[in-house]
Amino acid sequence: MLKQPVPYRKIIFVCINKKEDPSKPCCGAKKSEEIVAKLKQIVRERNLKEYIRVSKLGCMGKCEQGPNILVYPEGIWYSNIKEEDLQFLFDELLKPFI
């Protein structure tokens, strides 16, 4: 086992879980894959790849509130995320960098 420090200043976890039963709510059915792609695009555009990691995550147990995002090291949970929220969200996450 190798123990290492986290190589990023922030990690944004986005739930992309998809349930087999389409009648049950899930983040994957609410365009969470598109949210991941857009967040990664923002990271690239702002040249922050060495500081911020966007990662896909499985079910976080709050499907009815999805899409859900967890941000570390802050430990903040965002729910009901829509693509139009991402710019504001990202600007909030970047405050420590400014």
C-alpha positions as CSV (number, residue, x, y, z in Angstrom):
1,M,0.0,0.0,0.0
2,L,1.2,3.5,-0.9
3,K,0.0,6.5,1.1
4,Q,0.1,9.8,-0.7
5,P,-1.2,13.3,-0.3
6,V,-4.2,14.3,-2.5
7,P,-2.7,15.7,-5.7
8,Y,-5.5,18.3,-6.1
9,R,-6.7,21.3,-4.2
10,K,-10.3,20.4,-4.9
11,I,-12.2,17.3,-6.1
12,I,-15.7,17.7,-7.5
13,F,-17.6,14.4,-7.4
14,V,-20.7,14.2,-9.6
15,C,-23.2,11.3,-9.2
16,I,-23.9,9.7,-12.5
17,N,-25.8,6.7,-11.2
18,K,-28.5,5.2,-13.4
19,K,-31.2,2.9,-12.0
20,E,-32.6,0.0,-14.0
21,D,-36.2,1.0,-13.2
22,P,-36.9,4.2,-15.2
23,S,-39.8,5.1,-12.8
24,K,-37.3,5.6,-10.0
25,P,-35.4,8.9,-9.8
26,C,-31.7,9.0,-10.3
27,C,-28.9,11.5,-11.1
28,G,-28.0,9.8,-14.4
29,A,-31.5,10.3,-15.8
30,K,-31.2,14.1,-15.0
31,K,-28.3,14.8,-17.3
32,S,-25.5,14.4,-14.8
33,E,-23.1,13.1,-17.5
34,E,-23.5,16.4,-19.3
35,I,-22.8,18.2,-16.0
36,V,-19.5,16.2,-15.7
37,A,-18.5,17.1,-19.3
38,K,-19.3,20.8,-18.7
39,L,-17.4,21.0,-15.4
40,K,-14.4,19.3,-17.1
41,Q,-14.6,21.8,-19.9
42,I,-14.6,24.7,-17.4
43,V,-11.5,23.2,-15.7
44,R,-9.7,23.0,-19.0
45,E,-10.7,26.5,-20.2
46,R,-9.4,28.0,-17.0
47,N,-6.2,25.9,-17.0
48,L,-6.9,24.4,-13.6
49,K,-6.4,20.7,-14.4
50,E,-3.5,20.5,-12.0
51,Y,-5.6,21.9,-9.1
52,I,-9.2,20.7,-9.6
53,R,-10.3,17.2,-10.4
54,V,-13.8,16.4,-11.7
55,S,-14.7,12.7,-11.0
56,K,-17.8,10.6,-11.6
57,L,-19.4,8.9,-8.6
58,G,-22.0,6.2,-8.1
59,C,-25.1,6.5,-6.0
60,M,-24.9,8.9,-3.0
61,G,-28.4,7.9,-1.7
62,K,-30.2,11.2,-2.5
63,C,-31.5,10.3,-5.9
64,E,-34.7,12.3,-5.6
65,Q,-32.6,15.4,-5.1
66,G,-30.3,14.8,-8.0
67,P,-28.1,15.5,-9.8
68,N,-25.9,15.7,-6.7
69,I,-22.3,17.1,-6.5
70,L,-19.9,16.7,-3.6
71,V,-16.9,19.1,-3.3
72,Y,-13.9,18.3,-1.2
73,P,-12.0,19.3,0.9
74,E,-14.9,21.7,1.8
75,G,-17.3,18.8,2.2
76,I,-20.2,20.7,0.5
77,W,-23.1,18.9,-1.1
78,Y,-25.0,20.5,-3.9
79,S,-28.3,19.1,-5.1
80,N,-30.8,19.7,-8.0
81,I,-27.9,20.9,-10.1
82,K,-28.7,22.2,-13.6
83,E,-26.3,23.1,-16.3
84,E,-27.1,26.8,-15.9
85,D,-26.0,26.5,-12.2
86,L,-22.5,25.4,-13.2
87,Q,-20.9,28.8,-13.9
88,F,-22.1,30.2,-10.5
89,L,-21.0,27.0,-8.7
90,F,-17.6,27.1,-10.3
91,D,-17.1,30.8,-9.5
92,E,-17.9,29.9,-5.8
93,L,-15.4,27.1,-5.9
94,L,-12.7,29.4,-7.4
95,K,-12.9,32.0,-4.7
96,P,-9.8,30.5,-2.8
97,F,-7.8,30.8,-6.1
98,I,-8.5,34.5,-6.6
